[in-house]
Amino acid sequence: MRVLVSGGGTGGHIYPALAFLRYVKSVEPASEFLFVGTTRGLESRIVPAEGIDFAPVEIQGIRRSLSPANLKTAWLFLKGLGKSKQILRDFKPDVVLGTGGYVAGPVVYEATKLGIPTVIHEQNSFPGVSNKFVKNKVDLVFTAFPEAEKFFKPGTVQLVGNPRGEEVANVAIDDSVLSAYGLDPAKKTVVIFGGSRGSLTINESVIDALGHFEQVDYQILYACGEIYWEDYKEIFAKYEDVPNIKIVKYISNMPEVLKNSDLVVGRAGATSIAEITALGLPAILIPSPNVTADHQTKNAMSLVNAGAAKMITDAESNGVILGETIDEIIDHDDVLAAMSEASFKIGIRDTSQRMYKEIKALINEKN
């Protein structure tokens, strides 16, 4: 099977795609892949490192205010349509999968015009710009949240979850994972992170709560984000010898760490939600307010309503509230167990299998 994937800008559009491609390769080793993205997005580094061919299309997002930059956006979009058509004709894919990000729009649109089977995957509870642009033209729409279905054409939507969740669910419990961070595998562990780049709000809340964490029975593994490390390293240095607090720039083996933890605190991005629910982890979610249509709050509320998470708004987050909310969960085994069960119930752990089956059926139908 020849699969062309387009998406990017953030890890939330990239990692689910790569998880799906890895699954396809496992069942069809002769499959060929091409990933279309931008040179400025994370995909330009992450995708080639996976050994997947990468083709760039230059494009940029629309400014929400009146701006001369939107003239360039329009010009790049038209140019991107032509480049996308050429890439599609050269690669001749059996199917095109769009996973979001501005670059996916022209690629998926041109694929529909060429009669190539087209699929989009919407990771969030509220669709992004690119997926809304092509929603009435594609053959299939895969969603990760049931709340997203209402935004797409009836009869095309299937709730499948997020491929990243399936990968994480298969990770093994291993005491050495936490030991490698200098933590005790026998202790209850809370993982706190603000995404790959970190979060100013979460950083400030954690720093405010470090004195509290120093006195608790559980342990904290905190990833502050690479861009914030220099700003706070002198404060962090004061806690280097505290046995139940470990602060790092970035957690590279997040699936393994989450599998061996008891509670997670972080933003409410689609990939994080998929990982959390696939593992049945209780969560404290602090949605970023700086996203389209406040979709992280909508993501978070999906878990809150199911009893799987507590939510702290970005505006109200501080060290006292964070510490108290963690204690309310981690110090009460019945609460921890109930939230874990609720999280596990809404997790989907066979996403790539579902997507593969439906895509194969679509290709056969179109041929």
C-alpha positions as CSV (number, residue, x, y, z in Angstrom):
1,M,0.0,0.0,0.0
2,R,1.2,3.5,-0.9
3,V,0.2,6.0,1.7
4,L,0.7,9.7,1.5
5,V,0.3,11.5,4.8
6,S,0.1,15.3,5.3
7,G,0.1,17.2,8.5
8,G,2.3,19.1,10.9
9,G,3.2,22.2,12.7
10,T,2.9,20.5,16.1
11,G,3.5,17.0,17.5
12,G,-0.2,16.5,17.8
13,H,-0.5,16.3,14.1
14,I,2.7,14.3,13.6
15,Y,3.0,11.5,16.2
16,P,-0.5,10.0,15.5
17,A,0.4,9.8,11.8
18,L,3.7,8.1,12.5
19,A,2.0,5.7,14.9
20,F,-0.4,4.7,12.2
21,L,2.4,4.3,9.6
22,R,4.3,2.0,11.9
23,Y,1.3,-0.2,12.2
24,V,0.8,-0.3,8.5
25,K,4.4,-1.3,8.1
26,S,4.0,-4.1,10.6
27,V,1.1,-5.7,8.6
28,E,2.3,-4.8,5.1
29,P,6.1,-4.6,5.2
30,A,6.3,-3.7,1.5
31,S,4.2,-0.5,2.0
32,E,5.7,2.8,0.8
33,F,5.1,6.1,2.6
34,L,5.5,9.8,1.8
35,F,5.0,12.5,4.4
36,V,4.1,16.0,3.1
37,G,4.8,18.9,5.6
38,T,6.5,22.2,5.9
39,T,10.2,22.9,6.4
40,R,9.4,25.1,9.5
41,G,7.3,22.6,11.4
42,L,8.6,19.8,13.7
43,E,7.7,17.3,11.0
44,S,10.8,18.4,8.9
45,R,13.0,16.9,11.7
46,I,10.9,14.2,13.2
47,V,9.7,12.4,10.0
48,P,13.1,11.9,8.3
49,A,14.4,10.6,11.6
50,E,11.8,7.9,11.4
51,G,13.2,6.9,8.0
52,I,10.1,8.1,6.1
53,D,10.4,10.1,2.9
54,F,9.5,13.8,3.4
55,A,8.3,16.3,0.8
56,P,8.0,20.0,1.7
57,V,5.2,22.4,0.8
58,E,5.6,26.0,1.9
59,I,2.5,27.4,3.5
60,Q,1.6,29.5,6.6
61,G,-1.4,30.1,8.8
62,I,-4.1,32.8,8.5
63,R,-3.8,35.7,10.9
64,R,-7.0,36.3,12.8
65,S,-6.7,40.1,12.5
66,L,-6.4,42.1,9.4
67,S,-2.8,41.8,8.3
68,P,-0.8,42.2,5.1
69,A,0.7,38.8,6.0
70,N,-2.6,37.3,4.9
71,L,-1.9,38.3,1.3
72,K,1.3,36.1,1.5
73,T,-0.8,33.4,3.1
74,A,-3.2,33.4,0.1
75,W,-0.3,33.4,-2.4
76,L,1.4,30.5,-0.6
77,F,-1.9,28.5,-0.5
78,L,-2.3,28.8,-4.3
79,K,1.3,27.9,-4.8
80,G,0.9,25.0,-2.4
81,L,-2.0,23.6,-4.4
82,G,0.2,23.4,-7.5
83,K,3.0,21.8,-5.5
84,S,0.7,19.3,-3.9
85,K,-0.8,18.3,-7.2
86,Q,2.7,17.6,-8.5
87,I,3.7,15.5,-5.5
88,L,0.5,13.5,-5.7
89,R,1.0,12.8,-9.4
90,D,4.6,11.8,-8.8
91,F,4.0,9.5,-5.8
92,K,0.7,8.0,-7.0
93,P,-0.7,7.1,-3.5
94,D,-3.4,4.5,-2.9
95,V,-4.8,6.8,-0.2
96,V,-4.1,10.3,1.2
97,L,-4.4,10.8,5.0
98,G,-4.6,14.3,6.4
99,T,-3.9,14.7,10.1
100,G,-4.3,18.5,10.5
101,G,-2.1,21.6,10.3
102,Y,-2.2,24.2,7.5
103,V,-0.2,22.1,5.1
104,A,-2.8,19.3,5.0
105,G,-5.5,21.5,3.5
106,P,-4.1,21.9,-0.1
107,V,-2.7,18.4,-0.2
108,V,-6.0,16.7,0.8
109,Y,-8.0,19.1,-1.4
110,E,-5.9,18.3,-4.5
111,A,-6.2,14.6,-3.8
112,T,-10.0,14.8,-3.8
113,K,-9.8,16.6,-7.2
114,L,-7.6,13.8,-8.6
115,G,-10.0,11.1,-7.4
116,I,-7.6,9.6,-4.9
117,P,-9.2,8.0,-1.8
118,T,-9.0,10.6,1.0
119,V,-9.2,10.4,4.8
120,I,-8.7,12.9,7.5
121,H,-8.1,12.3,11.2
122,E,-9.3,14.9,13.7
123,Q,-7.5,14.5,17.0
124,N,-9.4,17.1,18.9
125,S,-13.0,17.6,20.1
126,F,-13.2,20.7,17.8
127,P,-11.9,20.5,14.3
128,G,-9.0,22.5,13.0
129,V,-9.0,24.9,10.0
130,S,-7.6,22.4,7.5
131,N,-10.1,19.6,8.4
132,K,-13.0,22.0,8.2
133,F,-11.8,23.2,4.8
134,V,-12.0,19.7,3.3
135,K,-14.6,18.1,5.5
136,N,-17.3,17.9,2.8
137,K,-14.9,16.5,0.1
138,V,-13.2,13.6,1.8
139,D,-14.3,10.0,1.8
140,L,-13.8,9.2,5.5
141,V,-13.4,11.2,8.7
142,F,-11.8,9.6,11.7
143,T,-12.3,11.2,15.1
144,A,-10.8,10.8,18.5
145,F,-13.6,12.4,20.5
146,P,-17.4,11.7,20.0
147,E,-18.0,15.5,20.4
148,A,-16.3,16.1,17.0
149,E,-18.8,14.1,15.0
150,K,-21.4,16.9,14.7
151,F,-18.9,19.1,12.7
152,F,-18.6,16.6,9.8
153,K,-20.8,15.3,7.1
154,P,-23.2,12.5,8.3
155,G,-22.2,9.0,7.1
156,T,-18.5,9.8,6.7
157,V,-17.5,9.9,10.4
158,Q,-16.1,7.1,12.5
159,L,-14.9,7.3,16.1
160,V,-11.6,5.5,16.2
161,G,-9.5,7.2,18.8
162,N,-5.9,8.3,18.4
163,P,-3.2,5.9,17.0
164,R,-0.8,7.2,19.7
165,G,-2.9,5.6,22.4
166,E,-2.6,2.2,20.8
167,E,1.2,2.4,20.9
168,V,1.3,3.6,24.5
169,A,-1.1,0.9,25.7
170,N,1.4,-1.8,24.6
171,V,4.3,-0.4,26.6
172,A,5.4,-2.7,29.5
173,I,5.6,-1.8,33.2
174,D,9.3,-1.7,34.1
175,D,10.7,-0.6,37.5
176,S,13.9,0.6,35.8
177,V,12.1,3.4,34.0
178,L,11.6,5.4,37.2
179,S,14.9,4.2,38.7
180,A,16.7,5.8,35.8
181,Y,15.4,9.2,37.0
182,G,16.5,8.5,40.5
183,L,13.0,7.8,41.7
184,D,11.6,4.9,43.8
185,P,9.4,2.6,41.7
186,A,7.6,1.5,44.9
187,K,6.3,5.1,45.5
188,K,3.2,6.7,44.0
189,T,4.4,8.9,41.2
190,V,3.0,12.1,39.7
191,V,4.2,13.1,36.3
192,I,3.9,16.8,35.5
193,F,4.7,18.4,32.1
194,G,3.5,21.2,29.8
195,G,4.1,19.7,26.4
196,S,7.3,19.4,24.4
197,R,8.1,23.0,24.8
198,G,6.8,23.5,28.3
199,S,4.2,25.8,29.8
200,L,4.8,29.1,31.6
201,T,1.7,28.7,33.7
202,I,2.5,25.1,34.8
203,N,6.1,26.1,35.5
204,E,5.0,28.9,37.8
205,S,2.5,26.7,39.5
206,V,5.0,23.9,40.1
207,I,7.7,26.3,41.4
208,D,5.2,27.7,43.8
209,A,4.3,24.2,45.0
210,L,7.9,22.8,45.3
211,G,8.0,23.5,49.0
212,H,4.8,21.5,49.4
213,F,6.0,18.6,47.3
214,E,9.2,18.4,49.4
215,Q,7.0,17.3,52.4
216,V,4.7,14.7,50.8
217,D,4.8,10.9,50.7
218,Y,4.5,10.6,46.9
219,Q,7.1,11.6,44.3
220,I,7.2,14.2,41.5
221,L,8.8,13.8,38.1
222,Y,8.5,17.2,36.4
223,A,9.5,18.2,32.8
224,C,9.8,22.0,32.6
225,G,10.4,22.3,28.9
226,E,13.7,23.1,27.2
227,I,12.9,26.7,26.5
228,Y,12.3,27.4,30.2
229,W,15.3,25.6,31.7
230,E,17.7,28.5,31.7
231,D,15.1,30.8,33.3
232,Y,14.5,28.5,36.3
233,K,17.6,26.3,36.7
234,E,18.9,28.2,39.8
235,I,15.6,27.5,41.5
236,F,15.6,23.9,40.4
237,A,19.1,23.4,41.7
238,K,17.9,23.9,45.2
239,Y,15.9,20.7,44.9
240,E,18.5,18.5,43.3
241,D,19.0,16.5,46.6
242,V,15.4,16.2,47.5
243,P,14.7,12.4,47.0
244,N,11.1,12.6,45.9
245,I,11.4,15.5,43.4
246,K,13.1,15.1,40.0
247,I,13.1,18.0,37.6
248,V,14.3,17.6,34.0
249,K,14.2,19.6,30.8
250,Y,12.3,17.0,28.7
251,I,11.0,13.4,29.1
252,S,12.1,11.6,25.9
253,N,10.5,8.2,26.9
254,M,7.1,9.6,27.9
255,P,5.1,6.5,27.1
256,E,7.3,4.3,29.4
257,V,7.2,6.9,32.1
258,L,3.4,7.3,32.0
259,K,3.0,3.5,32.0
260,N,4.9,3.4,35.3
261,S,3.1,6.4,37.0
262,D,-0.1,6.9,39.0
263,L,-1.2,10.4,38.1
264,V,-0.5,12.9,35.3
265,V,-0.7,16.7,35.3
266,G,-0.5,18.6,32.1
267,R,-2.2,20.4,29.2
268,A,-5.1,18.8,27.3
269,G,-3.6,18.3,23.9
270,A,-5.1,15.5,21.8
271,T,-2.0,13.2,22.0
272,S,-1.7,13.6,25.7
273,I,-5.4,12.7,26.1
274,A,-5.0,9.6,24.0
275,E,-2.0,8.4,26.0
276,I,-3.7,9.1,29.3
277,T,-6.9,7.3,28.5
278,A,-5.2,4.4,26.7
279,L,-3.3,3.7,30.0
280,G,-6.3,4.4,32.2
281,L,-4.4,7.2,34.1
282,P,-6.2,9.7,36.3
283,A,-5.3,13.3,35.2
284,I,-5.3,16.9,36.3
285,L,-5.6,18.9,33.1
286,I,-4.7,22.6,32.8
287,P,-5.9,23.4,29.2
288,S,-3.9,26.0,27.2
289,P,-6.1,29.0,26.4
290,N,-3.9,29.8,23.4
291,V,-5.5,27.4,20.9
292,T,-8.1,27.5,18.2
293,A,-11.7,27.7,19.6
294,D,-10.4,26.8,23.1
295,H,-10.4,23.2,22.0
296,Q,-8.1,22.0,24.8
297,T,-10.8,23.0,27.3
298,K,-13.3,20.9,25.3
299,N,-10.9,18.0,25.3
300,A,-10.4,18.3,29.0
301,M,-14.1,18.5,29.7
302,S,-14.6,15.2,27.9
303,L,-12.5,13.5,30.6
304,V,-13.9,15.6,33.4
305,N,-17.5,14.6,32.5
306,A,-16.5,11.0,32.4
307,G,-15.0,11.2,35.9
308,A,-11.4,10.6,34.6
309,A,-9.9,14.0,35.3
310,K,-10.0,17.2,37.3
311,M,-9.5,20.5,35.5
312,I,-7.8,23.6,36.6
313,T,-8.1,26.6,34.3
314,D,-5.0,28.4,33.2
315,A,-6.1,31.6,34.9
316,E,-6.7,30.0,38.3
317,S,-3.7,27.7,38.3
318,N,-1.2,28.3,41.1
319,G,0.9,26.3,43.5
320,V,-1.7,26.0,46.3
321,I,-4.5,24.8,44.0
322,L,-2.2,22.4,42.2
323,G,-0.8,20.9,45.4
324,E,-4.3,20.6,46.9
325,T,-5.8,19.0,43.8
326,I,-2.9,16.4,43.5
327,D,-3.3,15.5,47.2
328,E,-7.1,15.1,46.9
329,I,-6.4,12.4,44.3
330,I,-3.1,10.7,45.1
331,D,-3.7,10.5,48.9
332,H,-7.0,8.7,48.5
333,D,-6.8,5.2,46.9
334,D,-10.6,5.1,46.3
335,V,-10.5,8.3,44.3
336,L,-7.4,7.2,42.4
337,A,-9.0,3.9,41.5
338,A,-12.3,5.4,40.4
339,M,-10.7,7.9,38.2
340,S,-8.4,5.3,36.7
341,E,-11.3,3.0,35.9
342,A,-13.2,5.9,34.2
343,S,-10.1,6.9,32.2
344,F,-9.6,3.3,31.0
345,K,-13.2,3.0,30.0
346,I,-13.0,5.9,27.5
347,G,-9.6,4.9,26.1
348,I,-9.4,3.3,22.7
349,R,-6.6,0.9,22.2
350,D,-7.0,-0.5,18.7
351,T,-7.1,2.8,16.7
352,S,-4.6,1.9,14.0
353,Q,-6.2,-1.5,13.4
354,R,-9.6,0.2,12.9
355,M,-8.1,2.9,10.6
356,Y,-6.2,0.3,8.5
357,K,-9.3,-1.9,8.1
358,E,-11.5,1.0,6.9
359,I,-8.8,2.5,4.7
360,K,-8.3,-0.9,3.0
361,A,-12.0,-1.2,2.4
362,L,-12.1,2.3,1.0
363,I,-9.3,1.6,-1.5
364,N,-11.0,-1.6,-2.6
365,E,-14.3,0.2,-3.0
366,K,-12.7,3.1,-5.1
367,N,-10.9,0.6,-7.3
